């Protein structure tokens, strides 16, 4: 399952991303799965400081 998130705001040491309601991939269930995700600023910079990110969730057994 892939989930699109958009930068919502920056805090002191993190960047807050919110799950988009629209524009999700076809395998998205249609309701919030992650909701809000916080990423450390250092990791955000390593990714190139994007405004949007994609999170992939896979089950493991």
LONUPA-839023 format. One record per residue (C-alpha): residue number from 1; x, y, z. Coordinates in Angstrom, 3 decimals, decimal comma. Example, Ala and Ser with C-alpha at 12.3 -4.5 7.8 and 13.67 -1.06 7.14 Angstrom:
<recs>
pos:1 xx:12,300 yy:-4,500 zz:7,800
pos:2 xx:13,670 yy:-1,060 zz:7,140
</recs>
This chain:
<recs>
pos:1 xx:0,000 yy:0,000 zz:0,000
pos:2 xx:1,340 yy:3,418 zz:-0,983
pos:3 xx:0,287 yy:6,608 zz:0,768
pos:4 xx:0,929 yy:10,179 zz:-0,405
pos:5 xx:1,691 yy:12,787 zz:2,243
pos:6 xx:2,163 yy:16,556 zz:1,899
pos:7 xx:4,292 yy:18,815 zz:4,081
pos:8 xx:2,017 yy:20,484 zz:6,599
pos:9 xx:4,433 yy:22,430 zz:8,814
pos:10 xx:7,853 yy:22,416 zz:10,440
pos:11 xx:8,462 yy:22,119 zz:14,153
pos:12 xx:11,731 yy:22,729 zz:16,008
pos:13 xx:13,397 yy:19,439 zz:15,020
pos:14 xx:10,875 yy:17,739 zz:12,758
pos:15 xx:8,811 yy:18,169 zz:9,635
pos:16 xx:5,137 yy:17,227 zz:9,822
pos:17 xx:3,463 yy:15,561 zz:6,854
pos:18 xx:-0,286 yy:14,985 zz:6,520
pos:19 xx:-1,962 yy:12,287 zz:4,473
pos:20 xx:-3,705 yy:13,655 zz:1,391
pos:21 xx:-7,369 yy:12,794 zz:0,999
pos:22 xx:-7,280 yy:13,257 zz:-2,767
pos:23 xx:-4,767 yy:11,956 zz:-5,264
pos:24 xx:-4,034 yy:8,665 zz:-3,524
pos:25 xx:-2,940 yy:5,579 zz:-5,504
pos:26 xx:-5,584 yy:3,063 zz:-6,545
pos:27 xx:-4,623 yy:0,616 zz:-3,753
pos:28 xx:-5,390 yy:3,207 zz:-1,039
pos:29 xx:-8,438 yy:2,150 zz:1,026
pos:30 xx:-10,107 yy:5,602 zz:0,912
pos:31 xx:-9,753 yy:6,481 zz:4,612
pos:32 xx:-6,735 yy:7,796 zz:6,569
pos:33 xx:-4,167 yy:5,071 zz:7,167
pos:34 xx:-1,247 yy:7,077 zz:8,571
pos:35 xx:-2,856 yy:10,469 zz:9,199
pos:36 xx:0,154 yy:12,496 zz:10,364
pos:37 xx:3,820 yy:11,528 zz:10,064
pos:38 xx:6,764 yy:13,350 zz:11,661
pos:39 xx:10,230 yy:13,109 zz:10,096
pos:40 xx:13,426 yy:14,427 zz:11,646
pos:41 xx:14,663 yy:17,565 zz:9,856
pos:42 xx:18,048 yy:15,974 zz:9,119
pos:43 xx:16,334 yy:13,097 zz:7,267
pos:44 xx:14,088 yy:15,564 zz:5,428
pos:45 xx:17,170 yy:17,457 zz:4,206
pos:46 xx:18,816 yy:14,172 zz:3,093
pos:47 xx:15,736 yy:13,490 zz:0,971
pos:48 xx:16,146 yy:16,884 zz:-0,723
pos:49 xx:13,558 yy:18,703 zz:1,448
pos:50 xx:10,531 yy:17,563 zz:-0,588
pos:51 xx:7,065 yy:19,063 zz:-0,189
pos:52 xx:5,489 yy:15,646 zz:-0,810
pos:53 xx:6,559 yy:12,127 zz:0,162
pos:54 xx:5,270 yy:8,626 zz:-0,513
pos:55 xx:5,157 yy:6,016 zz:2,237
pos:56 xx:4,967 yy:2,316 zz:1,351
pos:57 xx:3,492 yy:-0,115 zz:3,868
pos:58 xx:4,025 yy:-3,840 zz:3,417
pos:59 xx:3,063 yy:-6,666 zz:5,705
pos:60 xx:5,621 yy:-9,213 zz:6,910
pos:61 xx:5,125 yy:-12,622 zz:8,327
</recs>
